[in-house]
Amino acid sequence: MSSDAAGGQRSSNCTRGDAAAAAMPTSSPFVGDSSGGAGSPIRVDRMVREHGRRYDIFASDAMDTDGAEAAAASAGAFAVDGVQSPGRASPANMEDAGGAAAGHAARPPLAGSRSGFRSLGLRGMKQRLLVVANRLPVSANRRGEDQWSLEISAGGLVSALLGVKDVDAKWIGWAGVNVPDEVGQRALTKALAEKRCIPVFLDEEIVHQYYNGYCNNILWPLFHYLGLPQEDRLATTRNFESQFDAYKRANQMFADVVYQHYQEGDVIWCHDYHLMFLPKCLKDHDINMKVGWFLHTPFPSSEIYRTLPSRLELLRSVLCADLVGFHTYDYARHFVSACTRILGLEGTPEGVEDQGRLTRVAAFPIGIDSDRFKRALELPAVKRHISELTQRFAGRKVMLGVDRLDMIKGIPQKILAFEKFLEENPDWNDKVVLLQIAVPTRTDVPEYQKLTSQVHEIVGRINGRFGTLTAVPIHHLDRSLDFHALCALYAVTDVALVTSLRDGMNLVSYEYVACQGSKKGVLILSEFAGAAQSLGAGAILVNPWNITEVADSIRHALMMPSDEREKRHRHNYAHVTTHTAQDWAETFVFELNHTVAEALRRTRQVPPGLPSQTAIQQYLRSKNRLLILGFNSTLTEPVESSGRRGGDQIKEMELKLHPDLKGPLRALCEDERTTVIVLSGSDRSVLDENFGEFKMWLAAEHGMFLRPTYGEWMTTMPEHLNMDWVDSVKHVFEYFTERTPRSHFEHRETSFVWNYKYADVEFGRLQARDMLQHLWTGPISNAAVDVVQGSRSVEVRSVGVTKGAAIDRILGEIVHSKNMVTPIDCVLCIGHFLGKDEDIYVFFDPEYPSESKTKPEGGSASLDRRPNGRAPSNGRSNSRNPQSRTQKAQQAASERSSSSSHSSASSNHDWREGSSVLDLKGENYFSCAVGRKRSNARYLLSSSEEVVSFLKVLATATAGFQSSRADYMFLDRQ
């Protein structure tokens, strides 16, 4: 290779530059003649070199879609595959796929060019689309204090979005230049406005820390499985932290520009790993913004991603988007897995769910504008290039590689495989040539310098073994002909060799197939390139690390029968030519609109937030109040897990009352007009430990055990409860606990609970599914039990063991114990209850029909299984007249006076006393789910922290009300 081929060190801000390649002998991996003499620098040589300096691509500097044409955006480097290497500040390489970039979504193609928009009622109008990316699709050069020259990219994403006629697209991004003065900023903004571009001005320090630092030194290597930089000094750790701070500041600067130009109804499409924090910034500003985010690189497996120190913040920020898109299903699956394993969220076939909010995750494989390549092949200039190339390589097979000189591209592996092929097949020495376009990038980085030296060494060794040829530098090619020459090179190639070690997509393969309409060449494609999922059926897939396999594949491709070549090519050609750039852009925007519409529909089904002031006012006006509180995830102290897998198991298993609640609970319990009940599925000892000091009622194990204020525990279980299933279920739970690391189970009087919250999420779900199969086909097949599935738990409990089934019995015991005469005219019921236990909300709700309360869900909670054999009364008043309620309560109190004292809840008083003392109206009943957006409750509190805040305000208001009431009574007595 000549020194030109290696490429010199260039400024990262250079937007055009010279690049070089080398001419090698027939057996060499680089362009050359088989004669052994120096070849003349004809157009093919200049074409190969010029390939790297022609095409700018739109915006985000490392979008790994890797189209050959796109690579021209490299800073002084010779573009190959369109994936921008970290550190290259190219003017516009949004899609890295060259002018052909863009493709289709994984969803079915639209029925028409814009049918998706018409279905949303947008026909006849244009929806505004704000495309936000790290780079604008322009090259900007300053010509004076207030003068700028702009060169627009010919990139495929630009063409794709401009081709969507129902969308009015504008681009927001960094222009690639530092403009510190206001005069220059105003002039550049005005010039860019004519190109429908909006600049974000980043200073040099931000660019260094955010772009060169965090984006290219941390995220890009991690997403390509190269790992994080090694830390050898504490200063390195501080540097990482400062880079992440700069990353967040830069994302906020992008968001600020979006705010200035956003109009209601706009679609905001964020691109790539540079802007992972942007969706959160946008949603924090306006929750109703339509935000989509698309990643143009691979997303690594959760085991790789979890090493990132800022893993939590970035995942949660991306999840603020309505739609998250990736090139392939694998990348989407990795993202969902990271969310479930690291954040502990629920992964669904549609995406990731967090407390009822769904972030849709989907694969949108990018493609190319194949028509552009097909049209080019009919041009006279391209036909001339094809004729020249055909004459030059007459009698030989042509193999082609187009790559950036980057660690992820597998160039050394490719050349070694070619060497092995020549070694094992000497008869091919003068019958094949490999043309390798290798674009030097980041020449100032030691790792890249080492890679360049490695490639040179391998090339030199091959030259020494299989022939010697003086390197021929590639000269400049006229700009108007470079794309034509590229298409010609694709057209004459017999075998294209793509050996990426890791690639987001790599559109070189697409471009090659698009130009192979007549020759029908063979594509050898790395299984680690995203394109393998789309073109794998027609290509020869290889593991680039297996040199022997790649060498064998080269031989197979060169000797492939024509009928097999035809069949393989037909498959790939059909795929490449039927997925247009407009399809990709239209479908993503359509899916984003559809996702937002679906989210709005789901939101209407979510209970509204608790109207705290109204609830407190009604509470204070009432004469006899009932406050029912859950415990776990309602009154418990939150445990910070810092994103550790499964959280802190020891701390989380030890349920503790939130320390800020002790004062408010004590004040509420001391109110003579209020009866407080803590109703939980926890064991009696847990409730004793946390609430023993309070003047309240405790109900453990879903209400099956009851402890009066400062009294002893009693059972409220129905008589004749069948527990024959206990031993067999216990054996099943023990079996799965032993075989599921970090799982555990609890045995209670009336239930078993197996919890796998701290186990590996995916393995835990598989085990839970197997457990259910074992249970249903064996121990509980004919047993009177209910199976309740939580998000990370399986519970088996006796039929009728629900909070709703128990509350009437509990309420009856309270009425009997307190000789309650005044009807209960206000109920607050707050808890994080499982769906099976939400019948408690229905029990009290005066607006539910009576039959809804007497017929529990599925008929499994048999509420008539009571000692006295009577069915419970429902929570509604038989008469809306409060007077009749009071009379009933007084009659019940009179009957109690003649009853004997009792020590358990199975005494002889009438259980219907509980519901008989209720006198609820709709405005005085507040059921509130905590953190469960899909609920039968009337209202919603998002977390236990909101519960704490509400109870604090309620306790303060109650204390103030009691004080003023006491003062009034004192004055009245006087």
N, C-alpha and C positions, 0 to 999 in steps of 0.2 A: 504494500500500500504506500502511496505517496504521502508526504506530509500534509498535503491538502486533504487527503481522505480522512485524516485524523481530526481535522478541524481545530482551529485555534480558539483561545479564550476570547469570549465576546461579552459585551455588556448585556445584562439581562433586559435592558430597555431597548435594545436594538430591534427594530421592526423589520429590517431587511438585511440580508447579509449573504456573503458568499458561502458556498458549501462545496464539498468535493467528494468524489468517490474515486475508485481506482479501477483500472482495467487489468484483468488477470488472465492467465491461460485458461484453456478449455476446462481443465481440471480444477481451476481456482474457483473460490466462491465469489469472486468479483468479475466484472465484465472484462472480456479479453478475447483475443483470437487464438486459434489452435496452432498457428504457424510457428510460434516461438519467437517471432520478431515483434518489434514495437508496432502497435496498431495506430492508425491515424485517428485523431479525435474527430470522428464524424458526429452526426446529430444525436445518435443514440447515447454517446458519451455525454454530450452537453445536456441532453434530455434528462439523464439520470441525475446529473448534478443540479440542474435547474428545478427539478421536481420539488426540492425543498424550499424554494424561495417564492413560490407563486401565490398559493392560496391561503388567505386568511380565513380563520374560522371563528364563529361567533362565541365569544366570551369566556367561559370558565376554563381556566388554564390547564386543568388536568382531567378533563372529562374523557374517560377512557373508552371512547367509542372507536378510536383508532382507524380512521379511514386514511388511505394513503394521501389523497389529495389535500386533506386538511393539514397535514403536517407542516405546511409551509409557514405556519405562524411562528415557528420557532425563532428564537432570537439569534439570528445569524447562523442558525443551524439549518440543515437541509431536511426538509420535512418529509416524513415518510408515512406515518400512520395516523397522524392526527391526534394522538394522545399527547397532551402537553406534559412534558416532564416537569417536575417541581423545579422552581427556580427560573423557568423561562417565562418572562413577562411578554407573551405574544400579544399582538394587538387584538386578536379576536379568534379565540378557538373554542367557542362555546360548545361545539359538538364534536370536535376532534375527529370528525368523519369526513372532513372536507366538504366540498360543495355538494356532496351527495348525502350528507348525513340527514338523518331523521327516518322514522319508520312507523311501525304500527303498535298498537297496544295489544296486550294479551287477550283483551275482551274481543268478542266477535266484531269483525269490521263493520263499519257503518253501512247502511243500505244505500246511501247516496253520499255525494261529496260533502253535504252539510246536513244530513238528515238528523243527526243528533241535536243540533241547535234548533232545528225546526220543531222537534218534539218537545222542546222546552218553551215553545212559544216565542222564540226569538226571531222568527222569520220576518224579514223586512227591516230589521234593525241590526246594528252592530254592537256587540258586547265588547267593552274595553278589556284588554289584556295587558297587564303589566308584567313583563318578563324581567326578573331580577337575577343577575348573574355577576360573578366577580369581574368580568370584563365586558366592555361594550363591543359591538361588532364593527369597530372602527380602529384605524390607526391615526393618531393625532400628532401633528408636527407643528411646532410654534414657528411662525414666520416673522413675528414682530410682537410688540407689546400687546396689541389687540388683534392680531391676525393669526389664524390657524388654518392649516390645510388638513383635510380629512380624506381618508380612503376607506370606503365601505367594504366590508367582507363580502365574499361571494359564498358564504357558508350555507350549508343545507338547512340549518334551523331557521335562518333568516328567510330563505326561500319558502320553507314549509309554512311559517306563520304568515308570510305575506300572501300565500296561496289560499289561506282560509278567509274567504270573503266576508264571513259574518263576524269577524273579529277585527277590532281596531287595536293593533299591537304597538306597544312602546317598550323600549329597553331601558333598564336602569342598571348602571354598573360603573366601575372604575375605568377611566379612559387610558390607563397605563402610563400616565405622565404625572409628575409632581408640579402642581400649579399653586405656589404659595401666595401669590398676589391676587387681590380682588379684581383688578382689571382683567387679568388673564382668565380668571374663573368666569367672569361675566361674558367675555368674548367667546370662550369655549362653549359655555352653556348655550349661547345664542346660535353658534355654528352647529352644535349637535342637535338642537331643536329642529332644524330643517331636515335632519336625518331621522327624526322620531326617536332620538336617544336623549337620555337624561343622565348627567354625570354625577357620580359620588366622588368627592374630593378627599383623598387619603394622603396624609403627609408621609414623608419618608420613613419616620420612625414607626408609624402604624404599619406601613407596608412591610418593613423589615421584620417586625415582631409577628404580625398577623399572617402575612402571605408567605414570606420566606421562612418564617419561624414555625408557627403552629400548623399552618396548612401543609407546607411542603416538607417540613422536617419531622412532623409527628403524625398527622392524619394520613397523608398520602402513603408513606411506607407501611403504616399499620393496615390500611385498607387493602394493600397489595401483598399482605402476609410477610413483609420484610421485618416486622417487629418495631419496637420503640428504640430510640437511641439509648445507648448505655450511659448510665450516670456514674461518673467517677469522682465527682466533687459535689458538695452541697450547693455550690453556686449554680451547678447545672439544674438542680431541682428548682431553685429560685428562678432560673431563666425560663424553665417550662411554665411556671406559674405566671410569670409576667407575660409570656406569649399567649397563654390562655386568656388573661385579662385583656390583652390587645385584641384577641379574636372576638371577644364579646363586645368590646367597644366598637370595632369595625362593623360588626353585624348591626349594632344599634345605629351606626351612622347610615347604613343602607336603609334601615327601617325609617329613620327620620326623613329621608328623601321620599320614600314611598308614601309616608303620611302627607307630605306636601302635595302630592299629585293624585292621591286616591280619591275616587268618587264612589258613592254607594252603588253596589252592584258589580264593581270591577272584580275581575279574577286576577289573583296574584300568583304567578308561577315562579317559585324559587328554584335555583339550580345549584346542585353539587355541594360537596363537603365544605366548601368555603363558607357556606351560609346555613349551617345546621342550626344556628342559634336564631336565625331570622324568623321562623314561624312563631316562636314564643314572643318575640318583640312585637310582631304584628298583632297577634291575638290579645296580648296585654293591652294594646292600644284600642282595639275594637274587636270584640269577640265575634262579631258578625262578618268579618272579612272572609272572603273565600280564598283559602290559601292552599296551594299545592306545592309539594317539594319533590324534586326528582334527583336521584343520584346517578352520575355518569361513570362511576368507578364500581368495582366490586364492593359489596358489603361483606366483611369477613365473618367467619363463624363466631359464635358467642364466646368460645374459649380464647380466641384471639382478641376480640373486641373488649372483653372484660379486663384486659391488662391496662386499658387506657384510664389514667387517673380521673379524667373528667367524664367518665362514661355515663354517670347518672344524668348530669345536666344536659348533655347533648341528646340523649335518648328522649328525655322528657320534653326538650325543646322541639325536636322533630315531631313528636306525637301531638303537638299543638296544631299541626297542619291537618286539614280535612282529608287530604289524599296524599299518600306517600308512594312514589313510583320508583321502580328499579328496572334494569335491563332484563333480568331473568328471574325465574321463579326461585332459583337457589338463593339469590341475593335477598329476595323478599322473605324467604323462609328464615334465613340467618337473622334478619332484622327482627322478625317476630319472636324468634327464639331468644335473642338478646333481651327483648322487652320482658319476656316471661321469666327468664332465668335471673336477670339482674334486677329488674324492677318488681318482679313478682306479679305482673299483670296477667290478664287472661288473653290468650291467643285464640282467635276464632278463624274460620275459613275466610272471613271478610277482612280481618285485620287484627287490631289490638284494642281491647276494651278496658277502660279504666273508669270504674264507678258509673257504669251505664253509658259513658261517652265512647263512641267507636271511632277510631282513626282507621280509615280504610287503607289497606296495603295491597298493592297489585303490581304485576309485572307488565312492563310496556317495552318490548324489545324494539330497539331502534333499528332502522333500516337505511336505505339510500334512495335517492331519486334516480332510479335505473334508466329512465327515459333519457336523461341527460347524457349518459354514457352511450346508450344505443344510438342516439342522434349523432354524437360525435364520430362514431365509427363510419358514418356515411359521408363525412366531410372530406374533400380532396386532400387537405393537409394531413389528415390522419391516415388516409390511404397511402400517401407518399411515405410516411413514417413506417407503415406496415411493410411496404415494399422494400425499403432499405433494410429493415431488421430481418426480413425473410431472406434477403440475399446474403446478409452478413453471417447468419447462423444456418445457412443451408447445410443440410445433412446432419444436423445436430439437434438434440432435444434441448429446449430452453426451460430452465427452472428459475423461479423468481422469488426473492424475499424482499419485503419492504418493511423496514422497522426503524424505530428510533434506537440509537445506541444506548440502551437502558438495561438495567439489571433484570427487569421483568419481561424483556422481549425474547430471551432465550437464544440470542445470536450465537454465542459460543457453542451451545448444544446443537444448534442447526448445522454449523460448520463442521463440528466433530462428526456428526452423523453423515454428512456428505463425504468427509474423509474416509469414514469407515466403509461407506458404500463403494467408493473408488478402490479401496484396498481389497474388498471382497469381490469386486466385479471389474477386474482390470480391462476387460473387453469394452467397457464403457468410457475409457479414458479420453478418447477423441470423439466421443459421440454425444456428449452432454456438456452443458455450460450452466453454471449457476450465477445469476445476476443478483447481487445483494446490495440493495440501497440501505446504507447505514448512516443515520443522521447523528452526528456528535451533539451531545447535549450536556449542560452543566460541566463544562470542561475544567472548571476551577475546583470541582469537588473531588477529593482523593479517591473515593470509591469509583467514580466514573472514569477517572484517569486510569485506575487499575484495570477496569473493564476494557478500555480502549487498548491498553497494552496487551491484554490477554487475547483480544481478537487479532491484533497485529501478529502476535506470536504464532497463533494457529494458522493464519493465512501464510505467513512466511514458511512454516514447516510444510504446508501443503505444496507451496511453490517449489520447495526444495525436493520434495519427493516425486511430484508428478509433472514437473516442468518449470521453466523460469521465463518470466516476461517482464520487461521494464514497465513500471507503472505509468499509466497515461492519465494526466489530470483531465478532469472534465471541465470544459469551457462553458461560458454563459450561453443560455439559449434565449431567444427572443420571447418575451412574456406572452405574446399572443399564441405561441405554439406549444407551451409547456403542457397544458392539459391535453392537447391533441397527442403529444408524444407519449404521455402517460397512458392514454387509452390504447395507443398502438402497442406499447410494451405489454400491457395486459393481454391484448388480442393475440400476440404471437407466442405467448408463454404456454408451454405444454403442462407444466406442473407448478402450482403456487405452493409455497412452503411457509406456513404460519406456525411458529413453535413458541408462542408466548408462554411464559411460566405462570403468568397471571394477568388477565386482561379484562377490562370491563365489558367490552364487546369485540373490538377489532373489526373494522369495516373494510380492511384491505380485502378480506375474503369475499365480501359482497361486491366490491368494485370489480374484482377479478372475474367473478361469475357473470356479472352484467356484461362484460366485454367478450364473453366466450360463446356468443350465439352460434358461431360457425365452427370454431376449432374444437369446442367441447373438451377443454382441458380438465385435469384432475386437481382437486384441492386437497392438500394434506393440512389438517387443522388440529391445533392443540386442543385437548379436551378441557384445558383450563382457561380457554377464551370463551367469553359469553356467547360468541357466535356459534359455538359448538352445539348449543341447545336448539338453534334454528336450522343450521346447515349440517348437523351431524349425520343425518340419514344419507346424504349424497356425498359427503366428504369422507376421507380416510382419517379417522380420529386417532391421535397418538398421544402418548405421554412423553413430553419433550425431555424429561429426565432419563428416559430409557433410550440411550443412543442406538442400541441394537434394533429396537423396535422402529425407530425413525428411519434408520438405514434400510431396513427391510421394506418399509412403506415406500421409500423412494424407488426401490427396485420394482415393487408392485405397481406403482403409479406409472413408471416409464414403460412397463411391459403390459399394461392393462389392455385387454381386448376392446375393440371399438364398441361392441354392444354394451359392455359394462360401463364404459365411459359415457356412452349416450344415456344410459339409464340414470347414472349418478348425476350427470349434468342436468337432465330434464327435471329432476326433483329440485335441485338447488336453484336452477334458473326460474322455475315457476314461483318459488318462494320469494326470491329477490325482486322479481319484476312485478309482483302483485301487491307489494306493500310499499305505498308511496310515502313521501315526506308529509304530505298534507294529511294522510290518514293518521299518522302518529300525533301530530299537533292537534288535529280536530278531536281525536278520540280522547286524548288526555284532558282537554278542556271540557269536553262533553261529560266525561266521567267525573270530573271535579264538580261541575254543576249538579249532576245527578246525585253525587255523594252529599253535597250540601243540602239538597232538597230532602233526601232521605233522613239526614240528621235533624232537620227541622221537624219532620213528621215524628221522629222518635222523641224529640224534645217536648212536643205537645203532650206526650204520654207520661212525661216525667212529672212527679208532684212538684208544685211550686215550693219555694222556700218558706220556712215557717214565718208567719207575720208576728214577730216577737211582741211588738207593742200591743197589737190587738189581743194576742193570747194573754198577756199580762193584765190588760184591762179587764177582760172577762173573768180571769182568775180572781182578781181582787174583788170584783162585784159579787162573786158567788158566796154562798153561805156554808157549803160543805164540799170540799175539793178532794179529788183523788189524783194522786201523782204516781204513775207507774213508770219505772225506769228499768231498762236493761242494764247489763253490767259490761260484758266484754265488748270492746270497740265503742262503748257509749260513755262509761264513767272511768274507763281504765287510763292509766298513764301511758302515753305513747313511748315506744322504744325506738331509738335511732339506730338503724342497722348499717348506715353508711354504704348501702349497696352491696353488702356482703351476701353471698349466696345463702338464701334461706333465712337471713337475718340472724339476730342473736337469740339462739334457741332457748338458752337458760333463762334469760331475762324475759322473753316474751311468754314463755310457759308459766312464769310466776306472775299471775295477774295481780296488779296493784291498783288501788283507787288513786285517781289523779289527785296529787297533793293540793291543788288549788280548789278542790271541791269540798274539803272537810268543813270549812266555815259555812259556805252556802247550804250544804246539806243539813248541817246542825240547825241552822236558822229555820229552814223549811220544816224540819221535823218537829221543832218546838212550837210551831203554829198550831193552835188548838183547832183551827178550822180545816186543817190539812191532814190527810192520811197518806203516808209515803210507803210505797211497796217497791222493793228491788226484786224483779222477776228474772231469773237467769237459768241457763242450762248447766251452770257450774255446780260443783259439789257443795254440800253444806259447810264443810270446813273452810272453804274458800270465802264464802259469804260471811261466816262468823269472823274470820280474820280481818276482813276489810270493813265490815259494817257493824261489828258487835257493840261499838260505843254509841251508836245512833238510836234514837227513839223512832224506829221504823219497823215495818214488817218485811220479812225476808222469805222469798219463795225459791227453793233450789230445785234443780233437775226438772226444769220446765214446769214448775209449780206442783210437783208430786210431793214435795215436803215443804212445810210451812212453819215459820217461827214467829210467834206474836212479839210485840214490843217487849224486849227484855224477858221473854219467856223461853220455853223449851220447844224443841223441834217436834212436830207431829206430822203424820202422813195424811195426805189428801187423796191417796191412790184409791181408785175404785176397788171394791171387793171382787174376789174371784178373778183377779188379773192373771192371765195365763203367762207363766214365765218358763215353760218347759224348754224353750229354745235357747236359753242362756248358755249352757255348756257347749253346745255344738257351735254356736256363733263365736264363742270365746276362742275355740281352737282355730277357727278360720282367721280371726284377727291376730292371734299369736303367730300363725304361720306367715302371714304377709308382713307383720312387723319385723320378724327375723330376717326377711329377705328384701326389705326396703330400708336401706341405711337412712338414719335420722328421722324415721317415722316412729310414732308411738300410739298407743291406744289407752283409753280410760274406760274402766268398768264402773258403771253407776248402778243404782238399784233397779232402774227400769230401762237402761239403755247401754249400748257400747258405742264409743266414738273412736274411729281410727283417723288420725291426722297425719298428713304427709306434707304439711306446709314447708317443712325445713328440708325435705328430700329434693332430689333433682326433679324439676317440674315435669318433664316429659316422661321420665321413668315412673314417677309417682302416679301420673294419670293412667299409664299402662297397667300398673299394679292395681289401681282402683277399679279399672274395667274388669280385670281378671277376678278381683275379689267379688264384684257384683255377680259375675257369672257363677262363681262357686257358691255364693249365698243363695241365689235364686234356684239353682238346680239341686241344692242340698238342704242345709239347715232350716231355711225359712220358706221352703216351697209351699208348705201348708200351714205355716205358723201365722198367728194373729199379730203381725208386726208391720211397721212402716219403715221404709228405708229412705233416709233423708240425705241427699248429696249436697255438701257445701262446695265452695270453690276449691278447697284442698282437704276435704274430709268426707268420710262416709260414716253415717250414724244409723244404727239399728235400734229402734225403740218399740215398745209395745203399742198396739193400736190404742188411740185415745190419749196418748201422752203428747199433748201440745199445750202451748200457753193459753190458747183460746179455750180449750176444753177445761183447763184448770181454773181459769179466772173466776168463773161463776161460783165454784166451790170455795175459792179463796175469799171472794167478796162476801159470800154468805157467812163465813167464819168471822170476818172482820165486823160485819154488822152485828152478829151475835155477841162477840166479845166486847164491843164498845157500847152495846145497847143503843145503837144508832137510831135516832128518830128523825132527824132532819134529812130530807132526801139529798142524795149526791147530785149536785146541779152543775158540776164542772169536772171534766176529766182531761188530764194531760198524759198521754201515753207515748213515751220516747224510747226507742231502742233499735239496735242493729240485729233484727230477728231474721232467721231463715224463713224462706217462703212457707214452709210447713207451719211455722208458728205465727204467721201474720193473720191467722184467724182471730187473734186478740183484737186487731184493729176493727174487724167486722163486728165483733161481739158488742162493742160499745157504740158503734156508729148508728145514730138514730135514723139516718137516711137509708140504711140498708133494709131490704124487705126481710120480714121475719124468717122466711124459709131459708134465706142465705145463712142465717145464724144457727138454725137447728139442723141443717144438713152440711156437715163439715166437708171439706174438699175430698173428693173421691170416696166419700162415705167411710173413710178409714178411721177417723177419730170418733168413735162411737160414744157420743156424749150421754147416752142414756144408761151407760153401764155404771150406775151409782148404787150405793147401799140401799136406798129406798126405792129403787127401780123407777124413779120418776125422771122424765126428760127435763132438762133445764129450761128455765124461762129465757127468752131472748132479752137482749139489752134494751129493747124499745119499751116505752110505756104503753100499757094497755089502754090508758086514757091520757089524753094530753092535759088533763086537769090536774094541776099540782096538788089540789086539795085531796083528791083520791089517793095520790101517792103518799101524802102525809098520813092519811088514815090507815093505809096499808102498813106503813112503817110502825105506827103506834100499835096496831094490832099485833104485828110480829113481836114487838118489844114486850107486850103484855103476855104473849104466849111463852116468851123466853123466861119470864120471871118465875114460872112454875117448872122450868126444866132443871134437871140436875146439872151440876158442874161437869165439865168434861176435860179430858187430857189429850184427846186426839180429835182430828177433824172428822172422825166418823161417828160423832155423837148424834143424838136423835133429833136435832133441830132441822127444820126444812131448808134444804139448799137453795130454794128459790128466794130466800130472804135477800140474797145478794142482789139479784136483778130487780127485786121488788122495791128496793130503796133508791133505784136510779130514777132521776127526773131530768134527763138530758135533752137539750135542744141543740140543733146543729151548730149554732154559733158558739156553744159552750164546750164543744168537743174538739180536741186537737190531738190527732194521732200523727206521729212524726217519725219517719224512718231515718236512720243515721247511716249515711254512706251507701245507701241502696236506692238507686234511681228507679229501678223497676219494683214497685211496691204498691200494696193496697192502702198504704197510709195516705192521709190527706196532704201531708206536708213533708218537707225534706230538710235535714241538716247534713252538711257535707261530711263532717268529721266530729270526732269526740271533742276537739278543741272548740267547735261551735256550740256543742252541748254545754261545755264548761262556761263559755261566755254567757249563754242564755240563762243558765241556772244562777250565775252570779247576779245578773240583773234582776231575775225573778226574786231572789232572796233579799236583795236590797230593797226592791219595791214592797215586798211583803213586810219587811221590818218597818219601813216608813209608814205603811198603811196601818200597821198595828199601833204604832206610836201615836199617830193622829187620831185613831179610833179611841185609844185609851184617854187621850186628852179630852175628846168630845164627851166620853162617858163621865169623866170626872166633873166637867162643867155642868153636865146634865143633872148629876146628883146634887150639885150645889144649888 
